Each structure stands twice: as C-alpha cells, then as structure tokens.
Amino acid sequence: MAFEKTIHLADSRDTYTLSPTVKAYTLRDMTFTQKQPIGIYELQRLLEKVPNSGDGFLLKITINKDLTGFKLTITDKSGLRPVNIFKTEEHKILQEKFYFLMDSLVERGVFEKIPS
C-alpha cells in the first residue's frame, strides 16, 4: 500500500487528508514513534470495547518521513487482515473511539477532516 495524501476508510463518515502544516514535533507529542533508519512515523492503537482487555482491532497510522503522505488501516490484532468496523452497529463503541482519536489528531493539525 502506497502513501496517500487523502484516505477514506470504507463505510466511515469522514475522509482524512494530511495537513500541509503538520510538523514532526507534533507527531512526537501525539505519541507517534519514528522508525529508524527509514524515518517514518507510526502510531498504533488497539481499539477495544473494554479498556485494557487486549481484545480489539489494531488502528495503524503511518506517515512518511517527508510528511507528505500517510497510510491508515484497521486490522485484526495480528495486523494481517483488514477489518471494517463501520459496516455494522455491532462496533459502535469502536467507531466512537476511532472518531475521538482522529478528531484529536485533526485538532492538533496532523490531519484535516473532509466530511463525506
């Protein structure tokens, strides 16, 4: 999967684009880790219905070192199979947690939100 400027996850209500004003120090403040020697920034969060249960889906956001493109995926815990949490109301809590996290990244200037 190549780095994109704009991503819309299937069935989600919003589209996200990387903010042109994003800064590396903001990513570090938002707990992104920089992978060496490649230089990409990565954030991984487990979206769980019950906090600290260890049972949920993995949200992974990767931003390239030039801060010009990103990847956004939600997978099973192993990180191998993509999962669509927006397809049914069964994952309503996970959807709310996803939107909360993404809204905080929008507020800090990492992403810009485009409502669908």
Backbone bond lengths (Angstrom), bond angles and torsions (degrees), N, CA, C in turn:
res aa  C-N    CA-C-N  psi(-1)  N-CA   C-N-CA  omega(-1)  CA-C   N-CA-C  phi
1 M - - - 1.446 - - 1.527 108.91 -
2 A 1.311 116.29 124.22 1.462 121.82 -178.28 1.523 110.42 -80.77
3 F 1.313 115.33 159.79 1.463 120.74 175.49 1.524 108.59 -70.92
4 E 1.331 116.13 135.56 1.458 122.38 -177.46 1.525 109.71 -118.33
5 K 1.320 116.65 158.05 1.461 121.07 174.25 1.524 111.01 -87.44
6 T 1.346 116.48 -30.04 1.460 122.31 -178.43 1.516 108.75 -136.33
7 I 1.359 116.11 135.96 1.469 120.53 -179.66 1.520 109.33 -136.15
8 H 1.322 114.30 137.02 1.460 122.16 173.25 1.534 106.96 -125.41
9 L 1.321 117.19 116.86 1.464 120.58 175.97 1.525 108.82 -75.82
10 A 1.308 116.64 140.97 1.468 122.10 -177.63 1.521 111.04 -53.74
11 D 1.328 116.30 131.38 1.461 125.54 177.06 1.533 114.79 68.82
12 S 1.324 119.64 3.51 1.467 119.64 177.72 1.526 108.76 -82.64
13 R 1.327 116.26 161.52 1.459 119.72 -174.40 1.526 113.04 -85.35
14 D 1.326 118.43 -14.70 1.463 121.41 -174.78 1.518 112.34 -127.04
15 T 1.323 114.25 157.19 1.453 122.85 171.91 1.520 106.28 -114.07
16 Y 1.323 116.93 141.60 1.464 120.83 -177.60 1.517 109.80 -118.90
17 T 1.327 114.58 139.18 1.450 121.18 175.34 1.526 107.93 -127.97
18 L 1.304 116.31 147.98 1.458 120.64 -179.84 1.522 109.12 -70.17
19 S 1.305 116.59 131.17 1.462 121.16 -179.11 1.531 109.89 -69.29
20 P 1.330 117.37 136.43 1.466 119.28 178.06 1.527 112.45 -67.98
21 T 1.331 117.37 -14.21 1.467 120.93 -178.94 1.527 113.25 -100.66
22 V 1.336 118.22 9.39 1.466 120.95 -178.37 1.532 109.88 -62.36
23 K 1.312 115.71 140.13 1.468 122.19 -179.19 1.531 109.73 -123.24
24 A 1.314 115.94 150.35 1.462 121.25 -179.30 1.527 111.50 -61.59
25 Y 1.323 117.64 -39.02 1.465 119.29 -179.03 1.529 111.60 -67.19
26 T 1.346 117.21 -30.33 1.467 120.02 175.75 1.523 109.96 -66.22
27 L 1.321 116.52 -40.88 1.469 119.92 178.16 1.523 110.62 -61.49
28 R 1.311 116.89 -43.56 1.473 119.32 178.42 1.525 111.06 -64.67
29 D 1.335 117.56 -38.66 1.464 121.22 176.63 1.526 111.70 -61.96
30 M 1.328 116.33 -32.54 1.471 121.69 -178.54 1.532 111.47 -89.47
31 T 1.308 117.52 17.83 1.475 127.30 175.95 1.523 114.51 68.54
32 F 1.324 117.26 24.90 1.461 119.43 168.26 1.525 106.85 -72.86
33 T 1.320 116.88 143.34 1.456 120.89 175.13 1.518 108.33 -106.48
34 Q 1.325 116.20 144.78 1.458 120.05 178.73 1.519 108.09 -98.17
35 K 1.320 115.61 122.29 1.459 121.81 -178.76 1.522 109.60 -88.06
36 Q 1.306 116.08 122.98 1.464 121.16 179.69 1.519 109.62 -100.97
37 P 1.285 121.89 148.90 1.461 129.57 2.10 1.531 113.37 -87.57
38 I 1.307 118.61 -0.23 1.454 121.90 -175.26 1.525 111.48 -66.65
39 G 1.321 117.45 -41.98 1.450 121.69 177.55 1.526 114.81 94.06
40 I 1.335 117.70 4.80 1.465 119.44 179.19 1.526 109.97 -73.97
41 Y 1.329 115.16 156.41 1.461 121.75 176.84 1.517 108.19 -106.27
42 E 1.337 116.14 136.25 1.462 119.42 -174.85 1.533 110.71 -136.56
43 L 1.325 114.35 138.20 1.461 121.66 175.03 1.519 107.41 -127.90
44 Q 1.325 117.03 127.05 1.465 122.05 176.66 1.516 108.87 -124.85
45 R 1.332 115.24 129.53 1.463 121.13 176.91 1.519 108.72 -134.39
46 L 1.310 115.73 140.50 1.459 120.98 175.13 1.519 107.70 -92.43
47 L 1.326 116.38 117.49 1.461 121.60 177.30 1.524 107.45 -84.80
48 E 1.335 116.91 110.60 1.459 122.08 -174.35 1.522 110.89 -120.52
49 K 1.338 116.60 143.02 1.463 120.27 173.35 1.519 109.95 -70.30
50 V 1.330 115.64 -43.11 1.467 121.97 178.81 1.531 107.49 -109.69
51 P 1.346 118.22 116.52 1.466 120.71 -178.12 1.526 112.48 -54.58
52 N 1.319 114.87 140.07 1.467 123.97 177.61 1.522 113.97 62.80
53 S 1.326 117.75 19.57 1.464 120.12 178.41 1.524 111.34 -83.33
54 G 1.332 116.70 -22.24 1.458 120.27 -177.02 1.518 112.45 77.32
55 D 1.319 116.64 6.18 1.455 121.47 -178.18 1.526 109.28 -114.86
56 G 1.320 116.24 110.43 1.455 119.63 -179.37 1.506 111.02 177.26
57 F 1.316 115.46 -159.69 1.459 121.77 -178.93 1.520 109.45 -115.73
58 L 1.326 115.95 148.80 1.457 122.41 -174.96 1.532 110.46 -92.91
59 L 1.318 116.10 121.65 1.460 122.59 172.78 1.522 106.68 -96.18
60 K 1.326 115.95 125.70 1.459 119.80 -179.07 1.525 108.84 -129.02
61 I 1.337 115.60 124.50 1.456 122.75 177.27 1.525 107.03 -119.17
62 T 1.327 116.24 124.35 1.458 122.02 179.54 1.525 108.05 -123.52
63 I 1.322 116.64 130.03 1.465 122.30 179.12 1.526 107.74 -120.33
64 N 1.343 116.27 132.86 1.462 118.89 -177.17 1.527 111.27 -68.35
65 K 1.324 116.06 164.28 1.467 120.22 -173.03 1.521 113.23 -66.41
66 D 1.344 117.76 -23.44 1.462 121.27 178.83 1.525 112.35 -83.63
67 L 1.335 117.46 -5.72 1.464 124.13 -178.61 1.532 111.60 60.60
68 T 1.337 115.37 39.00 1.464 120.37 -178.98 1.525 113.17 -117.74
69 G 1.320 118.02 -9.04 1.456 121.09 -179.20 1.511 110.47 -155.60
70 F 1.349 115.93 160.35 1.459 119.88 -178.61 1.522 111.21 -149.06
71 K 1.323 114.02 166.10 1.463 123.13 173.18 1.521 106.92 -124.15
72 L 1.327 116.38 144.03 1.455 122.07 -179.63 1.517 107.13 -139.27
73 T 1.339 116.69 117.05 1.461 120.16 -178.67 1.525 110.68 -138.24
74 I 1.328 114.76 150.95 1.461 122.24 170.25 1.521 105.39 -123.08
75 T 1.328 115.71 123.02 1.460 120.97 -176.17 1.523 110.64 -131.55
76 D 1.334 115.45 176.38 1.459 118.99 171.02 1.532 107.85 -67.53
77 K 1.321 117.33 173.69 1.470 120.70 -174.87 1.519 112.96 -58.32
78 S 1.332 117.14 -30.11 1.462 120.15 -178.47 1.528 111.47 -73.38
79 G 1.335 116.65 -19.40 1.452 120.40 -178.79 1.513 113.69 84.88
80 L 1.325 116.84 7.85 1.464 120.49 -175.00 1.523 114.58 -97.66
81 R 1.322 118.19 -37.01 1.473 121.19 -175.95 1.516 110.82 -108.74
82 P 1.343 117.49 124.54 1.472 119.92 175.69 1.526 111.12 -64.93
83 V 1.332 116.30 144.81 1.453 122.57 -179.22 1.528 108.39 -128.70
84 N 1.332 116.81 138.82 1.461 121.89 176.51 1.528 107.98 -104.35
85 I 1.339 116.87 100.99 1.468 120.65 -179.55 1.521 111.71 -81.59
86 F 1.317 117.82 -8.19 1.467 121.78 -175.71 1.522 112.97 -94.25
87 K 1.314 117.28 -4.96 1.462 121.66 -173.66 1.525 112.74 -71.12
88 T 1.323 117.83 -36.64 1.461 121.35 -176.54 1.531 110.86 -130.10
89 E 1.312 114.96 163.76 1.466 120.79 177.03 1.529 111.41 -75.69
90 E 1.311 117.50 -9.65 1.467 122.41 179.60 1.535 111.26 -57.80
91 H 1.321 116.68 -30.98 1.465 121.69 -177.17 1.531 112.34 -105.22
92 K 1.322 117.49 30.16 1.467 122.23 -176.79 1.536 111.91 -56.05
93 I 1.320 117.37 -42.49 1.468 121.01 179.96 1.531 110.51 -64.08
94 L 1.327 116.98 -41.20 1.465 120.96 179.23 1.522 110.46 -66.02
95 Q 1.325 116.54 -37.66 1.466 120.49 177.40 1.523 110.28 -62.08
96 E 1.328 116.66 -44.91 1.461 120.92 179.30 1.529 111.04 -61.48
97 K 1.332 117.41 -41.18 1.462 121.12 178.83 1.526 110.78 -65.93
98 F 1.327 116.84 -39.81 1.462 120.98 177.34 1.530 110.25 -61.58
99 Y 1.341 116.86 -50.49 1.462 120.23 -178.41 1.527 111.61 -63.98
100 F 1.331 117.93 -35.94 1.463 121.31 177.34 1.528 110.56 -61.83
101 L 1.336 116.78 -47.44 1.465 120.89 179.65 1.527 110.82 -63.16
102 M 1.329 116.66 -45.56 1.461 119.79 -178.81 1.529 111.20 -65.80
103 D 1.328 117.43 -37.48 1.468 120.54 176.82 1.530 111.35 -62.54
104 S 1.326 116.89 -37.50 1.469 119.23 178.15 1.529 110.52 -67.57
105 L 1.331 117.79 -34.53 1.460 120.96 176.85 1.536 111.03 -71.21
106 V 1.319 116.91 -32.69 1.469 121.04 175.64 1.534 109.67 -67.49
107 E 1.337 116.73 -44.91 1.466 121.27 179.91 1.527 112.13 -60.26
108 R 1.323 116.82 -34.57 1.464 120.90 -179.21 1.527 113.23 -85.71
109 G 1.331 118.05 -0.27 1.457 121.07 175.24 1.512 115.36 84.79
110 V 1.326 117.21 17.92 1.462 120.04 176.31 1.534 109.44 -81.11
111 F 1.335 116.35 -44.27 1.461 121.86 -179.90 1.517 110.64 -124.74
112 E 1.315 115.16 163.25 1.450 122.81 168.24 1.509 106.69 -118.55
113 K 1.341 116.02 139.77 1.456 121.05 -176.17 1.522 109.00 -101.44
114 I 1.344 113.92 134.35 1.458 121.24 175.47 1.531 106.54 -118.04
115 P 1.343 118.54 105.69 1.469 119.53 -179.44 1.531 110.61 -61.98
116 S 1.322 115.29 141.10 1.472 119.97 -179.81 1.512 110.82 -90.03
